[in-house]
């Protein structure tokens, strides 16, 4: 006689909660990228009024490029991590295969 396996519902709940925490951490990381990008954008706007330099236009362009790069990196990172989280979320439901085959 084959012993029946019991479903560990605590493990499933723990995995779901871990994925939710991971999803929230991904969103927090995206917001950090956005905040940093905005800081560089604000620096770009305020360079001309704070620094009385003849070629402050070039410094503004550099800050704008850095801001855009950080923003794009944040978006790419967010969607890449979101895809990985979604792929791992599918594995939570596979407990039925282990217990009911």
N, C-alpha and C positions, 0 to 999 in steps of 0.2 A: 504494500500500500504506500502510495506517495504522500508524504506529508504536505498539507496545504500551506502555502505561503500566505502570510498576512501582509496587507498593504500598510506600509508605514506612512500614514497621512501626515505625521509631523514632519517627515523628511520632505514631502511634497510641498507643504506649507512653507518650510524653511527655504526651499529652493525658489518658490515664487516670491517670497519676501526679499531674498537676496537679489533676484532680478529687478525687483522694484527699486531697491537701494542702488543697484548699479545704474539703472535708468535715471534716477535722480542725480547721481554723481555725474553722469554724462551731461545732463542739462546744466548742472552747476559749472562744469568745465567749459561748456559753450558760453555761458554767461560771463565767465572770467575772460575768455578770449574776446568777447564783445566789449567788455569793460576796458580791457587793455587797448583795444583798437580805438575806442572812443577817447581814451586819454591821449593817444598819439594824435588823433584828429583835432582835439582841443589844443594841443601843443602847436599843431600846424597853424591853427587859426590865430593863436595869440603870439606867435613869434614876432610878427611885424610890429605889434604894439609894444611888446616888452623889450625887444632888442632893436636898437637903432643901428642896424648894419646895412651897408649899401646893397649887398647881395642876399638879403634875407629870403628872397624868392626861392633860391636853390634849397635853403634849409626847409622852407615850407613844402617844397616838392618832395624832399626826402622823407619828412614826417608823414606826408600824405601816402606815399608809396608803402612805408612801413605799416601804416594803419590799414591800408587795403590788403596787404599781404597777411597780416595777423587775422583780419576778418575772414578772408578766404580760407586760411588754414583752419580757423575755428569751425567754419561750415563744413569743410571736408572731414575734419576729425569727428564732428557730431554725427554726420550721416554714416561714416564708416563704423563708428562704435554702435550706432543704432542698429545697423544691419547685423553686426556680430551679436548683439543682445537678442535680436529677433531670431537668429539662427539657434541660439542656445535655449530660447524659450520653447522651441518646438520639442526639445529633448525632455522636458518635464513630463509630458504626457506619455512618454514611452514606458512608464512603469507598468502599464497594462500588458505590454508585450512580455515583460519579465514574469509577471504574476499569473497571467491567465493562459499561457501557452501549454 
